Amino acid sequence: ERIYLCETGLFVFEEFSEPGVFVCLLIWADGCVIVIHLH
């Protein structure tokens, strides 16, 4: 698991059992979470 700290929030990249599939969680200060599936 790789965690990146950015000015806009916290980026968390987790690799799933399927190769090449990642989920990016963008957590803002207001608690809003955006889930992006990267293939």
N, CA, C and O atoms as a Tripos MOL2 file, in Angstrom:
@<TRIPOS>MOLECULE
protein
  156   155    39     0     0
PROTEIN
NO_CHARGES

@<TRIPOS>ATOM
      1 N           0.8360   -1.1960    0.0000 N.3       1 GLU1
      2 CA          0.0000    0.0000    0.0000 C.3       1 GLU1
      3 C           0.8720    1.2470    0.0000 C.2       1 GLU1
      4 O           1.7570    1.4160    0.8390 O.2       1 GLU1
      5 N           0.5960    2.1080   -0.9620 N.am      2 ARG2
      6 CA          1.3890    3.3290   -1.0570 C.3       2 ARG2
      7 C           0.5120    4.5310   -0.7250 C.2       2 ARG2
      8 O          -0.5630    4.6980   -1.3010 O.2       2 ARG2
      9 N           0.9690    5.3640    0.1970 N.am      3 ILE3
     10 CA          0.1950    6.5220    0.6330 C.3       3 ILE3
     11 C           0.9240    7.8070    0.2240 C.2       3 ILE3
     12 O           2.1030    7.9980    0.5230 O.2       3 ILE3
     13 N           0.1840    8.6810   -0.4680 N.am      4 TYR4
     14 CA          0.7690    9.9440   -0.9070 C.3       4 TYR4
     15 C           0.0680   11.1110   -0.2230 C.2       4 TYR4
     16 O          -1.1610   11.1790   -0.2090 O.2       4 TYR4
     17 N           0.8470   12.0270    0.3410 N.am      5 LEU5
     18 CA          0.2680   13.2060    0.9680 C.3       5 LEU5
     19 C           0.3290   14.3750   -0.0090 C.2       5 LEU5
     20 O           1.3970   14.7190   -0.5170 O.2       5 LEU5
     21 N          -0.8330   14.9820   -0.2650 N.am      6 CYS6
     22 CA         -0.8910   16.1090   -1.1900 C.3       6 CYS6
     23 C          -1.5750   17.2880   -0.5250 C.2       6 CYS6
     24 O          -2.1730   17.1420    0.5420 O.2       6 CYS6
     25 N          -1.4920   18.4520   -1.1470 N.am      7 GLU7
     26 CA         -2.1000   19.6500   -0.5740 C.3       7 GLU7
     27 C          -3.6130   19.5130   -0.4940 C.2       7 GLU7
     28 O          -4.2450   20.0400    0.4210 O.2       7 GLU7
     29 N          -4.1940   18.7950   -1.4670 N.am      8 THR8
     30 CA         -5.6510   18.7000   -1.5380 C.3       8 THR8
     31 C          -6.1950   17.6270   -0.6100 C.2       8 THR8
     32 O          -7.3810   17.6440   -0.2780 O.2       8 THR8
     33 N          -5.3440   16.6890   -0.1830 N.am      9 GLY9
     34 CA         -5.8410   15.6420    0.6950 C.3       9 GLY9
     35 C          -4.9230   14.4430    0.7390 C.2       9 GLY9
     36 O          -3.7280   14.5530    0.4620 O.2       9 GLY9
     37 N          -5.4810   13.2970    1.0880 N.am     10 LEU10
     38 CA         -4.6940   12.0850    1.2390 C.3      10 LEU10
     39 C          -5.0110   11.1040    0.1200 C.2      10 LEU10
     40 O          -6.1610   10.6990   -0.0500 O.2      10 LEU10
     41 N          -3.9950   10.7220   -0.6420 N.am     11 PHE11
     42 CA         -4.1650    9.7570   -1.7140 C.3      11 PHE11
     43 C          -3.7080    8.3810   -1.2540 C.2      11 PHE11
     44 O          -2.5610    8.2000   -0.8440 O.2      11 PHE11
     45 N          -4.6080    7.4210   -1.3270 N.am     12 VAL12
     46 CA         -4.2560    6.0670   -0.9180 C.3      12 VAL12
     47 C          -4.4450    5.1180   -2.0960 C.2      12 VAL12
     48 O          -5.5440    5.0010   -2.6390 O.2      12 VAL12
     49 N          -3.3680    4.4450   -2.4840 N.am     13 PHE13
     50 CA         -3.4320    3.5090   -3.5910 C.3      13 PHE13
     51 C          -3.3190    2.0760   -3.0740 C.2      13 PHE13
     52 O          -2.3390    1.7120   -2.4260 O.2      13 PHE13
     53 N          -4.3320    1.2770   -3.3700 N.am     14 GLU14
     54 CA         -4.2960   -0.1140   -2.9400 C.3      14 GLU14
     55 C          -4.4860   -1.0250   -4.1370 C.2      14 GLU14
     56 O          -5.4120   -0.8380   -4.9260 O.2      14 GLU14
     57 N          -3.6090   -2.0140   -4.2730 N.am     15 GLU15
     58 CA         -3.6980   -2.9490   -5.3920 C.3      15 GLU15
     59 C          -4.5370   -4.1520   -4.9930 C.2      15 GLU15
     60 O          -4.3210   -4.7580   -3.9440 O.2      15 GLU15
     61 N          -5.4980   -4.4880   -5.8480 N.am     16 PHE16
     62 CA         -6.3810   -5.6140   -5.5610 C.3      16 PHE16
     63 C          -5.8170   -6.9100   -6.1360 C.2      16 PHE16
     64 O          -4.7640   -6.9120   -6.7730 O.2      16 PHE16
     65 N          -6.5250   -8.0030   -5.9040 N.am     17 SER17
     66 CA         -6.0570   -9.3170   -6.3350 C.3      17 SER17
     67 C          -5.8620   -9.3510   -7.8480 C.2      17 SER17
     68 O          -4.9990  -10.0690   -8.3530 O.2      17 SER17
     69 N          -6.6700   -8.5700   -8.5670 N.am     18 GLU18
     70 CA         -6.5250   -8.5300  -10.0180 C.3      18 GLU18
     71 C          -5.3870   -7.5800  -10.4000 C.2      18 GLU18
     72 O          -5.3980   -6.4130  -10.0090 O.2      18 GLU18
     73 N          -4.4010   -8.0750  -11.1640 N.am     19 PRO19
     74 CA         -3.2270   -7.2900  -11.5460 C.3      19 PRO19
     75 C          -3.6100   -6.0670  -12.3610 C.2      19 PRO19
     76 O          -4.4400   -6.1530  -13.2670 O.2      19 PRO19
     77 N          -3.0060   -4.9250  -12.0410 N.am     20 GLY20
     78 CA         -3.2240   -3.7150  -12.8110 C.3      20 GLY20
     79 C          -4.4550   -2.9470  -12.4000 C.2      20 GLY20
     80 O          -4.7830   -1.9260  -13.0040 O.2      20 GLY20
     81 N          -5.1550   -3.4320  -11.3610 N.am     21 VAL21
     82 CA         -6.3580   -2.7470  -10.9010 C.3      21 VAL21
     83 C          -6.0680   -2.0410   -9.5800 C.2      21 VAL21
     84 O          -5.6910   -2.6730   -8.5930 O.2      21 VAL21
     85 N          -6.2480   -0.7380   -9.5770 N.am     22 PHE22
     86 CA         -5.9720    0.0470   -8.3840 C.3      22 PHE22
     87 C          -7.1900    0.8800   -8.0020 C.2      22 PHE22
     88 O          -8.0280    1.1910   -8.8480 O.2      22 PHE22
     89 N          -7.2800    1.2290   -6.7550 N.am     23 VAL23
     90 CA         -8.3360    2.1280   -6.2900 C.3      23 VAL23
     91 C          -7.6900    3.3320   -5.6110 C.2      23 VAL23
     92 O          -6.8800    3.1940   -4.6950 O.2      23 VAL23
     93 N          -8.0730    4.5150   -6.0890 N.am     24 CYS24
     94 CA         -7.5240    5.7390   -5.5090 C.3      24 CYS24
     95 C          -8.5580    6.3940   -4.6240 C.2      24 CYS24
     96 O          -9.6410    6.7500   -5.0870 O.2      24 CYS24
     97 N          -8.2340    6.5570   -3.3490 N.am     25 LEU25
     98 CA         -9.1410    7.2140   -2.4150 C.3      25 LEU25
     99 C          -8.6520    8.6270   -2.1480 C.2      25 LEU25
    100 O          -7.5780    8.8330   -1.5830 O.2      25 LEU25
    101 N          -9.4610    9.5980   -2.5630 N.am     26 LEU26
    102 CA         -9.0980   10.9860   -2.3180 C.3      26 LEU26
    103 C          -9.9320   11.5210   -1.1620 C.2      26 LEU26
    104 O         -11.1330   11.7560   -1.2990 O.2      26 LEU26
    105 N          -9.2720   11.7120   -0.0160 N.am     27 ILE27
    106 CA         -9.9710   12.1530    1.1920 C.3      27 ILE27
    107 C          -9.7130   13.6460    1.4230 C.2      27 ILE27
    108 O          -8.5930   14.0630    1.7160 O.2      27 ILE27
    109 N         -10.7700   14.4270    1.2840 N.am     28 TRP28
    110 CA        -10.6410   15.8670    1.4810 C.3      28 TRP28
    111 C         -10.8190   16.2000    2.9520 C.2      28 TRP28
    112 O         -11.1970   15.3440    3.7520 O.2      28 TRP28
    113 N         -10.5430   17.4590    3.3040 N.am     29 ALA29
    114 CA        -10.6390   17.8990    4.6940 C.3      29 ALA29
    115 C         -12.0830   17.8410    5.1880 C.2      29 ALA29
    116 O         -12.3310   17.6580    6.3800 O.2      29 ALA29
    117 N         -13.0340   17.9970    4.2630 N.am     30 ASP30
    118 CA        -14.4390   18.0030    4.6580 C.3      30 ASP30
    119 C         -14.9980   16.5910    4.7940 C.2      30 ASP30
    120 O         -16.1680   16.4070    5.1280 O.2      30 ASP30
    121 N         -14.1490   15.5920    4.5320 N.am     31 GLY31
    122 CA        -14.5790   14.2140    4.7100 C.3      31 GLY31
    123 C         -15.1270   13.5890    3.4410 C.2      31 GLY31
    124 O         -15.5890   12.4480    3.4560 O.2      31 GLY31
    125 N         -15.0780   14.3300    2.3440 N.am     32 CYS32
    126 CA        -15.5730   13.7930    1.0780 C.3      32 CYS32
    127 C         -14.5720   12.7990    0.5070 C.2      32 CYS32
    128 O         -13.3680   13.0580    0.4870 O.2      32 CYS32
    129 N         -15.0750   11.6630    0.0460 N.am     33 VAL33
    130 CA        -14.1960   10.6150   -0.4790 C.3      33 VAL33
    131 C         -14.5450   10.3050   -1.9260 C.2      33 VAL33
    132 O         -15.6930    9.9960   -2.2460 O.2      33 VAL33
    133 N         -13.5490   10.3910   -2.7920 N.am     34 ILE34
    134 CA        -13.7440   10.0690   -4.2010 C.3      34 ILE34
    135 C         -12.9970    8.7740   -4.5200 C.2      34 ILE34
    136 O         -11.7940    8.6620   -4.2890 O.2      34 ILE34
    137 N         -13.7290    7.8050   -5.0520 N.am     35 VAL35
    138 CA        -13.1180    6.5190   -5.3760 C.3      35 VAL35
    139 C         -12.9190    6.4070   -6.8850 C.2      35 VAL35
    140 O         -13.8790    6.4660   -7.6530 O.2      35 VAL35
    141 N         -11.6730    6.2460   -7.2960 N.am     36 ILE36
    142 CA        -11.3460    6.1540   -8.7190 C.3      36 ILE36
    143 C         -10.6850    4.8120   -9.0060 C.2      36 ILE36
    144 O          -9.6750    4.4610   -8.3960 O.2      36 ILE36
    145 N         -11.2670    4.0660   -9.9410 N.am     37 HIS37
    146 CA        -10.6840    2.7780  -10.3200 C.3      37 HIS37
    147 C          -9.7200    2.9920  -11.4840 C.2      37 HIS37
    148 O         -10.1090    3.4800  -12.5450 O.2      37 HIS37
    149 N          -8.4720    2.6260  -11.2730 N.am     38 LEU38
    150 CA         -7.4570    2.7850  -12.3160 C.3      38 LEU38
    151 C          -7.1370    1.4220  -12.9280 C.2      38 LEU38
    152 O          -6.7880    0.4810  -12.2150 O.2      38 LEU38
    153 N          -7.2550    1.3260  -14.2320 N.am     39 HIS39
    154 CA         -6.9660    0.0630  -14.9100 C.3      39 HIS39
    155 C          -5.6940    0.2060  -15.7320 C.2      39 HIS39
    156 O          -5.2700   -0.7480  -16.3850 O.2      39 HIS39
@<TRIPOS>BOND
     1     1     2 1
     2     2     3 1
     3     3     4 2
     4     3     5 am
     5     5     6 1
     6     6     7 1
     7     7     8 2
     8     7     9 am
     9     9    10 1
    10    10    11 1
    11    11    12 2
    12    11    13 am
    13    13    14 1
    14    14    15 1
    15    15    16 2
    16    15    17 am
    17    17    18 1
    18    18    19 1
    19    19    20 2
    20    19    21 am
    21    21    22 1
    22    22    23 1
    23    23    24 2
    24    23    25 am
    25    25    26 1
    26    26    27 1
    27    27    28 2
    28    27    29 am
    29    29    30 1
    30    30    31 1
    31    31    32 2
    32    31    33 am
    33    33    34 1
    34    34    35 1
    35    35    36 2
    36    35    37 am
    37    37    38 1
    38    38    39 1
    39    39    40 2
    40    39    41 am
    41    41    42 1
    42    42    43 1
    43    43    44 2
    44    43    45 am
    45    45    46 1
    46    46    47 1
    47    47    48 2
    48    47    49 am
    49    49    50 1
    50    50    51 1
    51    51    52 2
    52    51    53 am
    53    53    54 1
    54    54    55 1
    55    55    56 2
    56    55    57 am
    57    57    58 1
    58    58    59 1
    59    59    60 2
    60    59    61 am
    61    61    62 1
    62    62    63 1
    63    63    64 2
    64    63    65 am
    65    65    66 1
    66    66    67 1
    67    67    68 2
    68    67    69 am
    69    69    70 1
    70    70    71 1
    71    71    72 2
    72    71    73 am
    73    73    74 1
    74    74    75 1
    75    75    76 2
    76    75    77 am
    77    77    78 1
    78    78    79 1
    79    79    80 2
    80    79    81 am
    81    81    82 1
    82    82    83 1
    83    83    84 2
    84    83    85 am
    85    85    86 1
    86    86    87 1
    87    87    88 2
    88    87    89 am
    89    89    90 1
    90    90    91 1
    91    91    92 2
    92    91    93 am
    93    93    94 1
    94    94    95 1
    95    95    96 2
    96    95    97 am
    97    97    98 1
    98    98    99 1
    99    99   100 2
   100    99   101 am
   101   101   102 1
   102   102   103 1
   103   103   104 2
   104   103   105 am
   105   105   106 1
   106   106   107 1
   107   107   108 2
   108   107   109 am
   109   109   110 1
   110   110   111 1
   111   111   112 2
   112   111   113 am
   113   113   114 1
   114   114   115 1
   115   115   116 2
   116   115   117 am
   117   117   118 1
   118   118   119 1
   119   119   120 2
   120   119   121 am
   121   121   122 1
   122   122   123 1
   123   123   124 2
   124   123   125 am
   125   125   126 1
   126   126   127 1
   127   127   128 2
   128   127   129 am
   129   129   130 1
   130   130   131 1
   131   131   132 2
   132   131   133 am
   133   133   134 1
   134   134   135 1
   135   135   136 2
   136   135   137 am
   137   137   138 1
   138   138   139 1
   139   139   140 2
   140   139   141 am
   141   141   142 1
   142   142   143 1
   143   143   144 2
   144   143   145 am
   145   145   146 1
   146   146   147 1
   147   147   148 2
   148   147   149 am
   149   149   150 1
   150   150   151 1
   151   151   152 2
   152   151   153 am
   153   153   154 1
   154   154   155 1
   155   155   156 2
@<TRIPOS>SUBSTRUCTURE
     1 GLU1         2 RESIDUE 1 A GLU
     2 ARG2         6 RESIDUE 1 A ARG
     3 ILE3        10 RESIDUE 1 A ILE
     4 TYR4        14 RESIDUE 1 A TYR
     5 LEU5        18 RESIDUE 1 A LEU
     6 CYS6        22 RESIDUE 1 A CYS
     7 GLU7        26 RESIDUE 1 A GLU
     8 THR8        30 RESIDUE 1 A THR
     9 GLY9        34 RESIDUE 1 A GLY
    10 LEU10       38 RESIDUE 1 A LEU
    11 PHE11       42 RESIDUE 1 A PHE
    12 VAL12       46 RESIDUE 1 A VAL
    13 PHE13       50 RESIDUE 1 A PHE
    14 GLU14       54 RESIDUE 1 A GLU
    15 GLU15       58 RESIDUE 1 A GLU
    16 PHE16       62 RESIDUE 1 A PHE
    17 SER17       66 RESIDUE 1 A SER
    18 GLU18       70 RESIDUE 1 A GLU
    19 PRO19       74 RESIDUE 1 A PRO
    20 GLY20       78 RESIDUE 1 A GLY
    21 VAL21       82 RESIDUE 1 A VAL
    22 PHE22       86 RESIDUE 1 A PHE
    23 VAL23       90 RESIDUE 1 A VAL
    24 CYS24       94 RESIDUE 1 A CYS
    25 LEU25       98 RESIDUE 1 A LEU
    26 LEU26      102 RESIDUE 1 A LEU
    27 ILE27      106 RESIDUE 1 A ILE
    28 TRP28      110 RESIDUE 1 A TRP
    29 ALA29      114 RESIDUE 1 A ALA
    30 ASP30      118 RESIDUE 1 A ASP
    31 GLY31      122 RESIDUE 1 A GLY
    32 CYS32      126 RESIDUE 1 A CYS
    33 VAL33      130 RESIDUE 1 A VAL
    34 ILE34      134 RESIDUE 1 A ILE
    35 VAL35      138 RESIDUE 1 A VAL
    36 ILE36      142 RESIDUE 1 A ILE
    37 HIS37      146 RESIDUE 1 A HIS
    38 LEU38      150 RESIDUE 1 A LEU
    39 HIS39      154 RESIDUE 1 A HIS
